[in-house]
Amino acid sequence: MGVRLVVGAFTPSVLLSVARRTGRLDERGLEVEEVPVSSSPGQFRSLLDGEIDVAFTSPDNVLAYRFGPTNPLGALADVSIVSTVDRGTGLALYGRPGFGGPERLRGAVVGVDVPTSGFALAMYSLGDSLGVGRGEYELVALGSTPRRLEALLAGECDATMLNAGNELLAEQAGAVLLARAADVCAPYVGTVLCVDGDRRLAGARELAAALHATARDLWEGRAHEVAVSEAARRLGLPHELAVRYVDRLTSQDEGLIRSEAPDLAGLATIVGLRRRHLPVADGADDVLASALEPSSGLLAPVR
């Protein structure tokens, strides 16, 4: 009998769809249902409540809910990273169509998922690189990346962080590229597989193995056409943009992570962003200083 998993993701996972179509999930005896999540607090609430078994999420979210008692749910959780998946797949800061240059960021309304986690922390560094500090623009919490794309194009915010095909649709609609995470925050990890304790850990390991096998297929050119087809279907991309999306999946700086071992260098960047932009109060313990040590529990134990 196979293993059934429910995974929660902000943007539909093309990698998971390719793994399903190419038989990589079947090889591991996996039946995977993917459900959308509207925000990182909602995603982790669903993970802790058992509504989803595995989260496709930013590694910074795992840091927030494992180590930060002031996270949006207000409590620590025994969440851990099973696998590092990608380097952000085009993560960048975009201005709405007609926004103008980076100088317009000063005084702008900037959309985030939540202000204290995930892509928001990378965005603060991108803003700094443009000479605009965190206190010089207004933040508004808008939830998941597809929702922020809608808000950007509707004029509900002036700028936001986009990736995973959403940035390609933004560019097609005339959005203005302001700064790329790969140019400011490298090496970066954009997506990880996360579980709650050891609940469904074995199944999550099997899923990680299937996704890494699929990533190798893509890197070695064996699943290109399938991936283009799935990018068009799952993300609503026209063929030309679907091809660009798949090409990005095999980018060394922004694409899928080839190694099955956790990308510690990329995770160190994420830890550094959180320590930089959300520093602890004077005299308080900096628990993130040892976050990447095996004893911290951030990384799920290998079998």
C-alpha positions in Angstrom: 0.0 0.0 0.0 1.3 3.4 -0.9 1.8 6.5 1.2 -0.6 9.4 0.9 0.6 12.9 1.7 -1.2 16.3 1.6 1.2 19.1 0.8 0.5 22.8 1.2 2.1 25.3 -1.2 1.9 29.0 -1.9 2.3 28.6 -5.7 1.5 25.4 -7.5 4.6 23.2 -7.6 5.7 22.4 -11.2 8.4 20.2 -9.8 5.8 18.1 -8.0 3.7 17.9 -11.1 6.6 16.7 -13.2 7.5 14.1 -10.6 3.9 12.8 -10.8 3.9 12.7 -14.6 7.3 11.1 -15.0 6.5 8.3 -12.5 9.0 9.5 -9.8 6.2 9.6 -7.2 5.0 6.1 -8.2 8.6 4.8 -7.8 8.4 5.8 -4.1 4.9 4.6 -3.6 3.6 8.1 -3.1 0.1 9.5 -3.6 0.4 13.3 -3.2 -2.4 15.8 -3.0 -1.3 19.5 -3.3 -3.5 22.2 -1.7 -3.0 26.0 -1.9 -2.2 28.0 1.2 -3.0 31.7 1.5 -0.3 32.9 3.9 2.6 31.5 6.0 0.6 31.7 9.3 -2.2 29.8 7.6 0.2 27.3 6.2 1.8 26.5 9.6 -1.5 26.5 11.4 -2.7 23.8 8.9 0.6 21.9 9.3 0.3 21.9 13.1 -3.4 20.9 13.0 -2.6 18.0 10.7 -4.6 19.4 7.8 -1.5 19.2 5.6 1.4 16.7 6.1 4.2 18.6 4.4 4.8 22.3 3.7 6.5 23.7 0.7 7.7 26.9 2.3 10.5 29.4 2.9 13.2 28.2 5.2 12.8 31.5 7.1 9.3 30.4 8.1 10.7 27.3 9.7 13.1 29.5 11.6 10.3 31.7 12.8 8.0 28.9 14.0 10.8 26.8 15.5 12.8 29.6 17.3 10.7 32.8 17.4 8.0 32.9 20.1 6.7 36.1 18.7 5.8 34.4 15.3 2.3 35.1 14.0 0.9 31.9 15.8 2.4 33.0 19.1 4.0 29.7 20.0 7.0 27.6 19.1 6.6 24.4 17.1 8.7 21.3 16.6 9.0 22.0 12.8 12.0 21.0 10.8 13.5 21.0 7.3 13.6 17.7 5.5 15.0 19.0 2.2 16.2 22.2 0.5 14.5 22.4 -2.9 15.4 25.6 -4.8 17.3 28.9 -4.8 14.3 31.2 -5.2 13.3 30.5 -8.8 13.5 34.1 -10.0 12.8 35.8 -6.6 13.0 39.6 -7.1 11.5 42.9 -6.1 9.1 44.3 -8.7 7.3 47.6 -9.1 3.9 47.9 -10.6 3.6 48.8 -14.3 4.6 52.4 -14.7 6.3 52.5 -11.3 9.6 54.0 -12.5 13.0 53.4 -11.1 14.3 52.2 -7.7 14.1 55.7 -6.3 10.3 55.5 -6.4 10.5 52.8 -3.7 10.9 55.6 -1.1 7.4 56.4 0.1 5.9 53.4 -1.8 3.3 50.9 -0.5 5.1 47.5 -0.5 3.2 44.2 -0.3 4.5 41.3 1.8 3.2 38.0 3.1 3.9 39.0 6.7 6.5 41.7 7.6 8.6 39.5 9.9 9.4 36.4 7.8 10.1 34.8 4.5 10.7 36.9 1.4 10.1 40.1 3.4 13.5 39.8 5.0 15.2 39.3 1.7 13.3 42.4 0.4 14.7 44.5 3.2 18.2 43.7 2.0 17.2 44.4 -1.6 15.8 47.7 -0.6 19.0 48.5 1.3 21.0 47.7 -1.9 18.9 50.3 -3.7 19.7 52.9 -1.0 16.2 52.7 0.5 15.9 51.7 4.1 13.1 49.6 5.7 11.5 52.6 7.4 11.2 54.6 4.1 8.3 52.6 2.6 4.9 51.4 3.9 4.4 47.7 4.4 1.0 46.0 3.8 0.4 42.3 4.5 -1.2 40.7 1.5 -0.5 36.9 1.8 0.8 34.5 -0.8 2.8 35.3 -3.9 0.0 34.8 -6.4 -2.2 37.1 -4.3 0.6 39.7 -4.2 0.9 39.5 -8.0 -2.8 40.2 -8.3 -2.5 43.2 -5.9 0.5 44.6 -7.8 -1.2 44.5 -11.1 -4.4 45.9 -9.6 -2.5 48.8 -8.1 -3.2 47.7 -4.5 0.5 48.0 -3.8 3.4 49.7 -5.5 6.0 46.9 -5.2 6.4 43.4 -3.9 8.6 40.3 -4.1 7.7 37.7 -6.8 9.0 34.4 -8.0 8.0 30.9 -9.2 6.5 32.1 -12.5 4.6 35.0 -10.9 7.5 37.3 -11.8 7.2 36.3 -15.5 3.5 37.1 -15.6 4.4 40.4 -13.9 7.1 41.2 -16.5 4.6 40.4 -19.3 2.2 42.9 -17.8 4.8 45.6 -17.7 6.0 45.4 -14.0 9.4 46.9 -13.4 12.3 44.8 -12.1 14.0 46.6 -9.2 16.4 44.1 -7.7 17.1 40.3 -7.8 17.7 38.2 -4.7 20.4 36.3 -6.6 22.4 39.5 -6.9 22.1 40.6 -3.3 21.5 37.5 -1.1 23.4 34.6 -2.7 23.6 31.8 -2.0 19.9 31.7 -1.2 17.4 29.0 -0.5 13.8 29.8 -1.5 11.9 26.6 -0.8 12.2 23.7 1.6 10.1 20.7 2.6 9.0 21.1 6.2 7.2 18.7 8.6 5.9 18.9 12.1 8.0 16.7 14.4 8.2 13.1 13.2 4.6 13.0 12.0 4.8 11.9 8.3 8.6 12.4 8.4 9.2 9.0 6.7 6.8 10.0 3.9 8.3 13.4 3.6 11.8 11.8 3.1 10.4 9.7 0.3 8.9 12.8 -1.3 12.2 14.6 -1.0 13.9 11.7 -2.8 11.4 11.7 -5.6 11.7 15.5 -6.0 15.5 15.3 -6.1 15.3 12.6 -8.7 13.0 14.8 -10.7 15.4 17.7 -10.3 18.2 15.5 -11.7 16.0 14.7 -14.7 15.5 18.3 -15.4 19.2 19.2 -15.0 20.1 16.4 -17.4 17.5 17.4 -19.9 15.2 14.3 -19.6 12.0 16.0 -18.6 12.1 19.4 -20.3 9.0 19.1 -22.4 7.0 17.7 -19.6 8.1 20.5 -17.4 7.2 23.1 -20.0 3.7 21.5 -20.3 3.2 21.5 -16.6 4.4 25.1 -16.2 1.9 26.2 -18.7 -0.9 24.2 -17.2 -0.2 24.8 -13.4 1.0 28.4 -13.6 -1.1 29.7 -16.5 2.0 30.7 -18.5 2.0 31.0 -22.2 4.5 28.7 -24.0 7.3 31.3 -24.2 7.1 32.1 -20.5 6.8 28.4 -19.6 10.1 27.7 -21.5 11.7 30.6 -19.6 10.4 29.2 -16.3 11.8 25.7 -17.0 15.2 27.2 -18.1 15.3 29.0 -14.7 14.7 25.7 -12.9 18.2 24.7 -14.1 19.9 28.0 -13.3 22.8 27.6 -10.9 22.0 30.8 -9.0 18.2 30.6 -9.0 17.0 27.1 -9.8 16.6 23.7 -8.3 19.2 22.5 -5.8 21.0 19.4 -7.1 22.5 18.0 -3.9 20.3 15.8 -1.7 22.2 17.0 1.3 20.8 20.2 2.9 22.3 23.4 1.4 23.9 24.7 4.5 25.5 27.7 2.8 22.1 28.8 1.5 20.5 28.2 4.8 23.2 30.3 6.5 22.1 33.2 4.3 18.6 32.8 5.5 19.7 32.7 9.2 21.8 35.8 8.5 18.9 37.7 7.0 16.7 37.0 10.1 19.5 38.0 12.5 20.2 41.2 10.6 16.6 42.4 10.1 15.1 41.0 13.3 17.9 41.3 15.9 17.3 40.1 19.4 17.0 42.6 22.3 20.2 43.5 24.2 21.0 40.8 26.7 18.7 38.2 25.1 20.0 34.9 23.9 20.5 34.7 20.2 19.1 31.2 19.6 19.7 31.6 15.8 23.5 31.7 16.3 23.4 27.9 16.6 20.4 27.2 14.4 22.4 25.2 11.9 24.1 22.9 14.5 22.7 19.4 14.5 21.5 19.8 18.1 19.1 22.6 17.2 16.6 20.3 15.5 16.1 22.7 12.5 17.2 19.9 10.1 15.2 16.7 10.4 17.5 13.8 11.3 18.6 11.6 8.4 17.5 7.9 8.6 
